[in-house]
């Protein structure tokens, strides 16, 4: 499927919130550039999200469970 057509037909939930988070991510990348380890970007993004009053949970634990098949 053509990516541009797919995006036009898709409705985004929480569009304004997604836009705000993407803006924070792009600003961090613009400021820091490339070449750092993931932890550096994570810390910078946490600070940027706090500055923008965007609620987030850092390093949220995911609980996975095995699915038993018979």
PyMOL Python script that loads the backbone (N, CA, C, O; Angstrom):
from pymol import cmd

cmd.read_pdbstr("""\
ATOM      1  N   UNK A   1       0.849  -1.186   0.000  1.00  0.00           N
ATOM      2  CA  UNK A   1       0.000   0.000   0.000  1.00  0.00           C
ATOM      3  C   UNK A   1       0.889   1.242   0.000  1.00  0.00           C
ATOM      4  O   UNK A   1       1.910   1.288   0.686  1.00  0.00           O
ATOM      5  N   UNK A   2       0.501   2.212  -0.752  1.00  0.00           N
ATOM      6  CA  UNK A   2       1.239   3.465  -0.816  1.00  0.00           C
ATOM      7  C   UNK A   2       1.190   4.150   0.542  1.00  0.00           C
ATOM      8  O   UNK A   2       0.111   4.371   1.092  1.00  0.00           O
ATOM      9  N   UNK A   3       2.354   4.485   1.079  1.00  0.00           N
ATOM     10  CA  UNK A   3       2.468   5.051   2.428  1.00  0.00           C
ATOM     11  C   UNK A   3       1.669   6.353   2.572  1.00  0.00           C
ATOM     12  O   UNK A   3       0.984   6.554   3.575  1.00  0.00           O
ATOM     13  N   UNK A   4       1.759   7.239   1.563  1.00  0.00           N
ATOM     14  CA  UNK A   4       1.064   8.520   1.649  1.00  0.00           C
ATOM     15  C   UNK A   4      -0.457   8.330   1.665  1.00  0.00           C
ATOM     16  O   UNK A   4      -1.155   9.004   2.423  1.00  0.00           O
ATOM     17  N   UNK A   5      -0.966   7.431   0.846  1.00  0.00           N
ATOM     18  CA  UNK A   5      -2.403   7.175   0.801  1.00  0.00           C
ATOM     19  C   UNK A   5      -2.853   6.564   2.123  1.00  0.00           C
ATOM     20  O   UNK A   5      -3.898   6.935   2.657  1.00  0.00           O
ATOM     21  N   UNK A   6      -2.077   5.643   2.644  1.00  0.00           N
ATOM     22  CA  UNK A   6      -2.396   4.994   3.914  1.00  0.00           C
ATOM     23  C   UNK A   6      -2.509   6.027   5.033  1.00  0.00           C
ATOM     24  O   UNK A   6      -3.441   5.967   5.835  1.00  0.00           O
ATOM     25  N   UNK A   7      -1.579   6.964   5.095  1.00  0.00           N
ATOM     26  CA  UNK A   7      -1.606   7.978   6.158  1.00  0.00           C
ATOM     27  C   UNK A   7      -2.825   8.882   6.036  1.00  0.00           C
ATOM     28  O   UNK A   7      -3.395   9.259   7.060  1.00  0.00           O
ATOM     29  N   UNK A   8      -3.244   9.240   4.847  1.00  0.00           N
ATOM     30  CA  UNK A   8      -4.394  10.117   4.675  1.00  0.00           C
ATOM     31  C   UNK A   8      -5.686   9.442   5.107  1.00  0.00           C
ATOM     32  O   UNK A   8      -6.607  10.103   5.587  1.00  0.00           O
ATOM     33  N   UNK A   9      -5.756   8.140   4.938  1.00  0.00           N
ATOM     34  CA  UNK A   9      -6.977   7.408   5.272  1.00  0.00           C
ATOM     35  C   UNK A   9      -7.037   6.981   6.728  1.00  0.00           C
ATOM     36  O   UNK A   9      -8.088   6.547   7.199  1.00  0.00           O
ATOM     37  N   UNK A  10      -5.943   7.096   7.438  1.00  0.00           N
ATOM     38  CA  UNK A  10      -5.871   6.616   8.815  1.00  0.00           C
ATOM     39  C   UNK A  10      -6.170   7.754   9.785  1.00  0.00           C
ATOM     40  O   UNK A  10      -5.618   8.847   9.661  1.00  0.00           O
ATOM     41  N   UNK A  11      -7.042   7.492  10.745  1.00  0.00           N
ATOM     42  CA  UNK A  11      -7.335   8.485  11.777  1.00  0.00           C
ATOM     43  C   UNK A  11      -6.420   8.223  12.968  1.00  0.00           C
ATOM     44  O   UNK A  11      -6.325   7.096  13.455  1.00  0.00           O
ATOM     45  N   UNK A  12      -5.761   9.257  13.424  1.00  0.00           N
ATOM     46  CA  UNK A  12      -4.827   9.134  14.538  1.00  0.00           C
ATOM     47  C   UNK A  12      -5.549   9.511  15.824  1.00  0.00           C
ATOM     48  O   UNK A  12      -6.107  10.601  15.942  1.00  0.00           O
ATOM     49  N   UNK A  13      -5.529   8.596  16.782  1.00  0.00           N
ATOM     50  CA  UNK A  13      -6.060   8.916  18.102  1.00  0.00           C
ATOM     51  C   UNK A  13      -5.064   9.821  18.809  1.00  0.00           C
ATOM     52  O   UNK A  13      -3.856   9.641  18.652  1.00  0.00           O
ATOM     53  N   UNK A  14      -5.531  10.774  19.570  1.00  0.00           N
ATOM     54  CA  UNK A  14      -4.664  11.678  20.335  1.00  0.00           C
ATOM     55  C   UNK A  14      -3.664  12.388  19.419  1.00  0.00           C
ATOM     56  O   UNK A  14      -2.468  12.436  19.707  1.00  0.00           O
ATOM     57  N   UNK A  15      -4.162  12.929  18.329  1.00  0.00           N
ATOM     58  CA  UNK A  15      -3.313  13.577  17.333  1.00  0.00           C
ATOM     59  C   UNK A  15      -2.468  14.699  17.931  1.00  0.00           C
ATOM     60  O   UNK A  15      -1.273  14.780  17.647  1.00  0.00           O
ATOM     61  N   UNK A  16      -3.057  15.557  18.743  1.00  0.00           N
ATOM     62  CA  UNK A  16      -2.306  16.672  19.334  1.00  0.00           C
ATOM     63  C   UNK A  16      -1.214  16.174  20.271  1.00  0.00           C
ATOM     64  O   UNK A  16      -0.114  16.725  20.302  1.00  0.00           O
ATOM     65  N   UNK A  17      -1.522  15.130  21.035  1.00  0.00           N
ATOM     66  CA  UNK A  17      -0.535  14.567  21.959  1.00  0.00           C
ATOM     67  C   UNK A  17       0.624  13.939  21.192  1.00  0.00           C
ATOM     68  O   UNK A  17       1.786  14.103  21.566  1.00  0.00           O
ATOM     69  N   UNK A  18       0.302  13.218  20.116  1.00  0.00           N
ATOM     70  CA  UNK A  18       1.348  12.613  19.277  1.00  0.00           C
ATOM     71  C   UNK A  18       2.245  13.689  18.683  1.00  0.00           C
ATOM     72  O   UNK A  18       3.467  13.542  18.648  1.00  0.00           O
ATOM     73  N   UNK A  19       1.634  14.762  18.221  1.00  0.00           N
ATOM     74  CA  UNK A  19       2.388  15.877  17.637  1.00  0.00           C
ATOM     75  C   UNK A  19       3.327  16.494  18.674  1.00  0.00           C
ATOM     76  O   UNK A  19       4.471  16.820  18.358  1.00  0.00           O
ATOM     77  N   UNK A  20       2.853  16.655  19.903  1.00  0.00           N
ATOM     78  CA  UNK A  20       3.685  17.244  20.965  1.00  0.00           C
ATOM     79  C   UNK A  20       4.873  16.344  21.305  1.00  0.00           C
ATOM     80  O   UNK A  20       5.990  16.826  21.490  1.00  0.00           O
ATOM     81  N   UNK A  21       4.627  15.041  21.385  1.00  0.00           N
ATOM     82  CA  UNK A  21       5.716  14.100  21.695  1.00  0.00           C
ATOM     83  C   UNK A  21       6.728  14.068  20.553  1.00  0.00           C
ATOM     84  O   UNK A  21       7.935  14.074  20.794  1.00  0.00           O
ATOM     85  N   UNK A  22       6.247  14.034  19.322  1.00  0.00           N
ATOM     86  CA  UNK A  22       7.157  14.046  18.174  1.00  0.00           C
ATOM     87  C   UNK A  22       7.997  15.316  18.164  1.00  0.00           C
ATOM     88  O   UNK A  22       9.189  15.266  17.858  1.00  0.00           O
ATOM     89  N   UNK A  23       7.392  16.451  18.492  1.00  0.00           N
ATOM     90  CA  UNK A  23       8.141  17.704  18.551  1.00  0.00           C
ATOM     91  C   UNK A  23       9.257  17.642  19.577  1.00  0.00           C
ATOM     92  O   UNK A  23      10.362  18.127  19.335  1.00  0.00           O
ATOM     93  N   UNK A  24       8.964  17.042  20.727  1.00  0.00           N
ATOM     94  CA  UNK A  24       9.992  16.896  21.769  1.00  0.00           C
ATOM     95  C   UNK A  24      11.125  16.010  21.275  1.00  0.00           C
ATOM     96  O   UNK A  24      12.297  16.319  21.492  1.00  0.00           O
ATOM     97  N   UNK A  25      10.786  14.917  20.615  1.00  0.00           N
ATOM     98  CA  UNK A  25      11.801  14.000  20.098  1.00  0.00           C
ATOM     99  C   UNK A  25      12.678  14.705  19.074  1.00  0.00           C
ATOM    100  O   UNK A  25      13.903  14.607  19.138  1.00  0.00           O
ATOM    101  N   UNK A  26      12.066  15.414  18.131  1.00  0.00           N
ATOM    102  CA  UNK A  26      12.836  16.108  17.098  1.00  0.00           C
ATOM    103  C   UNK A  26      13.724  17.194  17.695  1.00  0.00           C
ATOM    104  O   UNK A  26      14.857  17.379  17.249  1.00  0.00           O
ATOM    105  N   UNK A  27      13.225  17.911  18.694  1.00  0.00           N
ATOM    106  CA  UNK A  27      14.044  18.949  19.327  1.00  0.00           C
ATOM    107  C   UNK A  27      15.254  18.355  20.036  1.00  0.00           C
ATOM    108  O   UNK A  27      16.346  18.921  19.977  1.00  0.00           O
ATOM    109  N   UNK A  28      15.073  17.230  20.701  1.00  0.00           N
ATOM    110  CA  UNK A  28      16.207  16.558  21.353  1.00  0.00           C
ATOM    111  C   UNK A  28      17.228  16.142  20.303  1.00  0.00           C
ATOM    112  O   UNK A  28      18.427  16.357  20.480  1.00  0.00           O
ATOM    113  N   UNK A  29      16.761  15.553  19.223  1.00  0.00           N
ATOM    114  CA  UNK A  29      17.689  15.120  18.172  1.00  0.00           C
ATOM    115  C   UNK A  29      18.418  16.310  17.552  1.00  0.00           C
ATOM    116  O   UNK A  29      19.622  16.243  17.305  1.00  0.00           O
ATOM    117  N   UNK A  30      17.684  17.409  17.297  1.00  0.00           N
ATOM    118  CA  UNK A  30      18.311  18.606  16.733  1.00  0.00           C
ATOM    119  C   UNK A  30      19.399  19.150  17.658  1.00  0.00           C
ATOM    120  O   UNK A  30      20.460  19.573  17.201  1.00  0.00           O
ATOM    121  N   UNK A  31      19.125  19.135  18.953  1.00  0.00           N
ATOM    122  CA  UNK A  31      20.075  19.668  19.935  1.00  0.00           C
ATOM    123  C   UNK A  31      21.278  18.748  20.116  1.00  0.00           C
ATOM    124  O   UNK A  31      22.417  19.212  20.171  1.00  0.00           O
ATOM    125  N   UNK A  32      21.023  17.441  20.208  1.00  0.00           N
ATOM    126  CA  UNK A  32      22.083  16.487  20.539  1.00  0.00           C
ATOM    127  C   UNK A  32      22.816  15.942  19.314  1.00  0.00           C
ATOM    128  O   UNK A  32      23.999  15.611  19.393  1.00  0.00           O
ATOM    129  N   UNK A  33      22.122  15.848  18.193  1.00  0.00           N
ATOM    130  CA  UNK A  33      22.729  15.228  17.017  1.00  0.00           C
ATOM    131  C   UNK A  33      22.783  13.725  17.188  1.00  0.00           C
ATOM    132  O   UNK A  33      22.052  13.153  17.997  1.00  0.00           O
ATOM    133  N   UNK A  34      23.653  13.090  16.422  1.00  0.00           N
ATOM    134  CA  UNK A  34      23.728  11.629  16.490  1.00  0.00           C
ATOM    135  C   UNK A  34      25.050  11.203  17.134  1.00  0.00           C
ATOM    136  O   UNK A  34      25.974  12.002  17.285  1.00  0.00           O
ATOM    137  N   UNK A  35      25.112   9.923  17.508  1.00  0.00           N
ATOM    138  CA  UNK A  35      26.357   9.364  18.004  1.00  0.00           C
ATOM    139  C   UNK A  35      26.379   9.024  19.477  1.00  0.00           C
ATOM    140  O   UNK A  35      27.375   8.490  19.966  1.00  0.00           O
ATOM    141  N   UNK A  36      25.323   9.312  20.192  1.00  0.00           N
ATOM    142  CA  UNK A  36      25.280   8.994  21.614  1.00  0.00           C
ATOM    143  C   UNK A  36      24.603   7.652  21.843  1.00  0.00           C
ATOM    144  O   UNK A  36      23.898   7.145  20.970  1.00  0.00           O
ATOM    145  N   UNK A  37      24.818   7.092  23.002  1.00  0.00           N
ATOM    146  CA  UNK A  37      24.129   5.869  23.378  1.00  0.00           C
ATOM    147  C   UNK A  37      22.673   6.192  23.706  1.00  0.00           C
ATOM    148  O   UNK A  37      22.325   7.338  23.991  1.00  0.00           O
ATOM    149  N   UNK A  38      21.836   5.166  23.662  1.00  0.00           N
ATOM    150  CA  UNK A  38      20.401   5.336  23.877  1.00  0.00           C
ATOM    151  C   UNK A  38      20.080   6.013  25.202  1.00  0.00           C
ATOM    152  O   UNK A  38      19.158   6.827  25.268  1.00  0.00           O
ATOM    153  N   UNK A  39      20.825   5.693  26.262  1.00  0.00           N
ATOM    154  CA  UNK A  39      20.573   6.260  27.577  1.00  0.00           C
ATOM    155  C   UNK A  39      20.678   7.775  27.602  1.00  0.00           C
ATOM    156  O   UNK A  39      19.955   8.436  28.348  1.00  0.00           O
ATOM    157  N   UNK A  40      21.575   8.331  26.791  1.00  0.00           N
ATOM    158  CA  UNK A  40      21.737   9.790  26.725  1.00  0.00           C
ATOM    159  C   UNK A  40      20.482  10.418  26.139  1.00  0.00           C
ATOM    160  O   UNK A  40      19.962  11.397  26.673  1.00  0.00           O
ATOM    161  N   UNK A  41      19.999   9.853  25.041  1.00  0.00           N
ATOM    162  CA  UNK A  41      18.781  10.380  24.412  1.00  0.00           C
ATOM    163  C   UNK A  41      17.581  10.217  25.334  1.00  0.00           C
ATOM    164  O   UNK A  41      16.718  11.093  25.397  1.00  0.00           O
ATOM    165  N   UNK A  42      17.526   9.096  26.050  1.00  0.00           N
ATOM    166  CA  UNK A  42      16.411   8.872  26.966  1.00  0.00           C
ATOM    167  C   UNK A  42      16.387   9.945  28.045  1.00  0.00           C
ATOM    168  O   UNK A  42      15.337  10.518  28.334  1.00  0.00           O
ATOM    169  N   UNK A  43      17.538  10.215  28.637  1.00  0.00           N
ATOM    170  CA  UNK A  43      17.598  11.224  29.694  1.00  0.00           C
ATOM    171  C   UNK A  43      17.228  12.605  29.159  1.00  0.00           C
ATOM    172  O   UNK A  43      16.499  13.353  29.810  1.00  0.00           O
ATOM    173  N   UNK A  44      17.725  12.934  27.986  1.00  0.00           N
ATOM    174  CA  UNK A  44      17.401  14.232  27.381  1.00  0.00           C
ATOM    175  C   UNK A  44      15.914  14.330  27.051  1.00  0.00           C
ATOM    176  O   UNK A  44      15.295  15.375  27.252  1.00  0.00           O
ATOM    177  N   UNK A  45      15.343  13.236  26.542  1.00  0.00           N
ATOM    178  CA  UNK A  45      13.925  13.256  26.213  1.00  0.00           C
ATOM    179  C   UNK A  45      13.072  13.379  27.474  1.00  0.00           C
ATOM    180  O   UNK A  45      12.056  14.074  27.470  1.00  0.00           O
ATOM    181  N   UNK A  46      13.472  12.718  28.536  1.00  0.00           N
ATOM    182  CA  UNK A  46      12.750  12.855  29.806  1.00  0.00           C
ATOM    183  C   UNK A  46      12.735  14.310  30.253  1.00  0.00           C
ATOM    184  O   UNK A  46      11.697  14.822  30.671  1.00  0.00           O
ATOM    185  N   UNK A  47      13.870  14.971  30.169  1.00  0.00           N
ATOM    186  CA  UNK A  47      13.946  16.382  30.558  1.00  0.00           C
ATOM    187  C   UNK A  47      13.075  17.242  29.655  1.00  0.00           C
ATOM    188  O   UNK A  47      12.388  18.147  30.129  1.00  0.00           O
ATOM    189  N   UNK A  48      13.100  16.961  28.353  1.00  0.00           N
ATOM    190  CA  UNK A  48      12.298  17.739  27.406  1.00  0.00           C
ATOM    191  C   UNK A  48      10.804  17.533  27.650  1.00  0.00           C
ATOM    192  O   UNK A  48      10.029  18.488  27.599  1.00  0.00           O
ATOM    193  N   UNK A  49      10.401  16.295  27.914  1.00  0.00           N
ATOM    194  CA  UNK A  49       8.991  16.021  28.196  1.00  0.00           C
ATOM    195  C   UNK A  49       8.546  16.726  29.477  1.00  0.00           C
ATOM    196  O   UNK A  49       7.436  17.255  29.542  1.00  0.00           O
ATOM    197  N   UNK A  50       9.405  16.735  30.492  1.00  0.00           N
ATOM    198  CA  UNK A  50       9.079  17.451  31.733  1.00  0.00           C
ATOM    199  C   UNK A  50       8.938  18.947  31.465  1.00  0.00           C
ATOM    200  O   UNK A  50       8.013  19.587  31.964  1.00  0.00           O
ATOM    201  N   UNK A  51       9.865  19.505  30.669  1.00  0.00           N
ATOM    202  CA  UNK A  51       9.802  20.934  30.338  1.00  0.00           C
ATOM    203  C   UNK A  51       8.519  21.298  29.614  1.00  0.00           C
ATOM    204  O   UNK A  51       8.014  22.412  29.752  1.00  0.00           O
ATOM    205  N   UNK A  52       7.994  20.362  28.846  1.00  0.00           N
ATOM    206  CA  UNK A  52       6.772  20.602  28.076  1.00  0.00           C
ATOM    207  C   UNK A  52       5.519  20.148  28.830  1.00  0.00           C
ATOM    208  O   UNK A  52       4.412  20.195  28.293  1.00  0.00           O
ATOM    209  N   UNK A  53       5.703  19.711  30.072  1.00  0.00           N
ATOM    210  CA  UNK A  53       4.572  19.228  30.888  1.00  0.00           C
ATOM    211  C   UNK A  53       3.807  18.092  30.218  1.00  0.00           C
ATOM    212  O   UNK A  53       2.578  18.045  30.259  1.00  0.00           O
ATOM    213  N   UNK A  54       4.556  17.176  29.600  1.00  0.00           N
ATOM    214  CA  UNK A  54       3.971  15.994  28.987  1.00  0.00           C
ATOM    215  C   UNK A  54       4.196  14.827  29.942  1.00  0.00           C
ATOM    216  O   UNK A  54       5.334  14.476  30.256  1.00  0.00           O
ATOM    217  N   UNK A  55       3.107  14.240  30.395  1.00  0.00           N
ATOM    218  CA  UNK A  55       3.207  13.128  31.348  1.00  0.00           C
ATOM    219  C   UNK A  55       3.786  11.888  30.658  1.00  0.00           C
ATOM    220  O   UNK A  55       3.466  11.592  29.507  1.00  0.00           O
ATOM    221  N   UNK A  56       4.641  11.177  31.388  1.00  0.00           N
ATOM    222  CA  UNK A  56       5.240   9.950  30.856  1.00  0.00           C
ATOM    223  C   UNK A  56       5.695   9.079  32.015  1.00  0.00           C
ATOM    224  O   UNK A  56       5.821   9.543  33.149  1.00  0.00           O
ATOM    225  N   UNK A  57       5.937   7.821  31.715  1.00  0.00           N
ATOM    226  CA  UNK A  57       6.496   6.882  32.683  1.00  0.00           C
ATOM    227  C   UNK A  57       7.788   6.370  32.085  1.00  0.00           C
ATOM    228  O   UNK A  57       7.789   5.791  30.999  1.00  0.00           O
ATOM    229  N   UNK A  58       8.875   6.577  32.781  1.00  0.00           N
ATOM    230  CA  UNK A  58      10.176   6.149  32.297  1.00  0.00           C
ATOM    231  C   UNK A  58      10.445   4.701  32.681  1.00  0.00           C
ATOM    232  O   UNK A  58      10.200   4.295  33.817  1.00  0.00           O
ATOM    233  N   UNK A  59      10.945   3.936  31.736  1.00  0.00           N
ATOM    234  CA  UNK A  59      11.341   2.551  31.969  1.00  0.00           C
ATOM    235  C   UNK A  59      10.202   1.727  32.597  1.00  0.00           C
ATOM    236  O   UNK A  59      10.413   0.995  33.565  1.00  0.00           O
ATOM    237  N   UNK A  60       9.013   1.858  32.036  1.00  0.00           N
ATOM    238  CA  UNK A  60       7.856   1.110  32.526  1.00  0.00           C
ATOM    239  C   UNK A  60       8.112  -0.392  32.379  1.00  0.00           C
ATOM    240  O   UNK A  60       8.522  -0.860  31.316  1.00  0.00           O
ATOM    241  N   UNK A  61       7.870  -1.127  33.440  1.00  0.00           N
ATOM    242  CA  UNK A  61       8.058  -2.572  33.400  1.00  0.00           C
ATOM    243  C   UNK A  61       6.910  -3.210  32.627  1.00  0.00           C
ATOM    244  O   UNK A  61       5.741  -2.888  32.836  1.00  0.00           O
ATOM    245  N   UNK A  62       7.270  -4.113  31.738  1.00  0.00           N
ATOM    246  CA  UNK A  62       6.266  -4.848  30.980  1.00  0.00           C
ATOM    247  C   UNK A  62       6.173  -6.248  31.542  1.00  0.00           C
ATOM    248  O   UNK A  62       7.183  -6.936  31.689  1.00  0.00           O
ATOM    249  N   UNK A  63       4.972  -6.668  31.852  1.00  0.00           N
ATOM    250  CA  UNK A  63       4.777  -8.012  32.362  1.00  0.00           C
ATOM    251  C   UNK A  63       4.272  -8.874  31.211  1.00  0.00           C
ATOM    252  O   UNK A  63       3.195  -8.648  30.659  1.00  0.00           O
ATOM    253  N   UNK A  64       5.077  -9.855  30.872  1.00  0.00           N
ATOM    254  CA  UNK A  64       4.727 -10.758  29.792  1.00  0.00           C
ATOM    255  C   UNK A  64       4.319 -12.094  30.367  1.00  0.00           C
ATOM    256  O   UNK A  64       4.842 -12.515  31.399  1.00  0.00           O
ATOM    257  N   UNK A  65       3.391 -12.763  29.713  1.00  0.00           N
ATOM    258  CA  UNK A  65       3.041 -14.090  30.167  1.00  0.00           C
ATOM    259  C   UNK A  65       3.092 -15.023  28.976  1.00  0.00           C
ATOM    260  O   UNK A  65       2.751 -14.649  27.854  1.00  0.00           O
ATOM    261  N   UNK A  66       3.519 -16.227  29.237  1.00  0.00           N
ATOM    262  CA  UNK A  66       3.606 -17.232  28.183  1.00  0.00           C
ATOM    263  C   UNK A  66       2.227 -17.715  27.825  1.00  0.00           C
ATOM    264  O   UNK A  66       1.371 -17.900  28.690  1.00  0.00           O
ATOM    265  N   UNK A  67       2.023 -17.913  26.562  1.00  0.00           N
ATOM    266  CA  UNK A  67       0.760 -18.449  26.110  1.00  0.00           C
ATOM    267  C   UNK A  67       0.972 -19.934  25.845  1.00  0.00           C
ATOM    268  O   UNK A  67       1.805 -20.315  25.023  1.00  0.00           O
ATOM    269  N   UNK A  68       0.223 -20.755  26.539  1.00  0.00           N
ATOM    270  CA  UNK A  68       0.367 -22.196  26.405  1.00  0.00           C
ATOM    271  C   UNK A  68      -0.514 -22.676  25.267  1.00  0.00           C
ATOM    272  O   UNK A  68      -1.714 -22.403  25.223  1.00  0.00           O
ATOM    273  N   UNK A  69       0.101 -23.387  24.364  1.00  0.00           N
ATOM    274  CA  UNK A  69      -0.656 -23.963  23.259  1.00  0.00           C
ATOM    275  C   UNK A  69      -0.678 -25.471  23.402  1.00  0.00           C
ATOM    276  O   UNK A  69       0.324 -26.078  23.779  1.00  0.00           O
ATOM    277  N   UNK A  70      -1.799 -26.070  23.107  1.00  0.00           N
ATOM    278  CA  UNK A  70      -1.892 -27.529  23.210  1.00  0.00           C
ATOM    279  C   UNK A  70      -2.273 -28.149  21.893  1.00  0.00           C
ATOM    280  O   UNK A  70      -2.396 -29.370  21.798  1.00  0.00           O
TER     281      UNK A  70
END
""", "prot")
cmd.dss("prot")
cmd.show_as("cartoon", "prot")
cmd.util.cbc("prot")
cmd.orient("prot")
